[in-house]
Amino acid sequence: MMGPAHSLSGAAAWLGVGAATAAAGHPMPWPVLLVGALICAGAALAPDLDHKAATISRAFGPISRGLCEIVDKLSYAVYKGTRMKGDPRRSGGHRTLTHTWVWAVLIGGGTSVAAITGGRWTVLAILFIHMVLAIEGLLWRAARGSSSDVLVWLLAGTSAWILAGILDQPGNGSDWLFTDPSQEYLWLGLPIVLGALTHCIGDALTVSGCPVLWPIPIGRKRWYPIGPPKAMRFRAGSWVELKVLMPAFMLLGGVGCAAALNVI
C-alpha cells in the first residue's frame, strides 16, 4: 500500500484498540488515545525505511536517506543469510527484514526501553519523529515537496512538546497501563509495534504479499509472502486502495474513536 493508506490504517488500528479497552472497562485517557493514534499512524510508515522512494526515507532529509541505505543493506544481508532454496534471488532488501513481526517487536521494545531510560528529551524525540511521519502520511497533499519540510518539522516539534506536557499531567496517561513511577511512557512501544504490524498486513493484501512470519519456514521458503488468494489482491495505489480501503479506514477510525470515548 501507499503511505497515506498505511497511516490511516495505523491510526484506525490504535483507535480500535481504544474502543476494545473501553468495552473491557478500562478506557484510555483521551491524550493516550490521541497520541497513540498519531504514533501508530507514523509507525505504520516506518517499515518502508528500506525503500529510498518511501515517505519515511525522505522525511528527515540526508539523515533518513542515509539510514535508508543502511537498513536496505542490512535487510538484504539478512535475506541472503537466511533464505531457503524456495526463496527467490533478489538484489535489494525492500519488503524483507523490516516487514516482519520480529522487526516490529524489536523496534517497539527498543522504543519502550529508550522511553523509560532516556528521560524527557528521549520521549520528545520519539514523539517528534512519529509526529513528522503522521503529518507526512495523514496530510500527504499539504506536506508534498521539499519546501514544506521545515513547516512539517516545526509543526511536529510543537505538537510533540504540547502533547508531552499534556501527558505529564496527573491522570492524563504518561503512566497508562504501567503504573510504577519508573515505567512512565513504557507504553509508547505498543503503538509502534501495532503500526509496524498494520503496515505488514496492508502490504500482504497487495500482489507481492509480505513475509511477516519470518523466520518461520513455510514449505521451502523462509521469506514466504503471506497474503490472501491472488484474486483478492490489488496493486499499490490502485482504485481499491484509494476508493475502498482509505474511506473504510476513515470510517473505522471514526467509529473506534467514538467508542473509545464512550460517545457510542
Secondary structure, DSSP 8 states (H G I E B T S, - for coil): --HHHHHHHHHHHHHHHHHHHHHTT----HHHHHHHHHHHHHHTTGGGGG-TTSHHHHTTTHHHHHHHHHHHHHHHHHHHHH--TTS---SS-TTSGGGSHHHHHHHHHHHHHHHHHS-HHHHHHHHHHHHHHHHHHHTTTTT-SGGGHHHHHHHHHHHHHHHHHHHHSTTSSTTSS--SGGGTTGGGHHHHHHHHHHHHHHHHTBTT-B-TTTTS-BTTBSS--B-S-GGG-B-TTSHIIIIIIHHHHHHHHHHHHHHHTT--
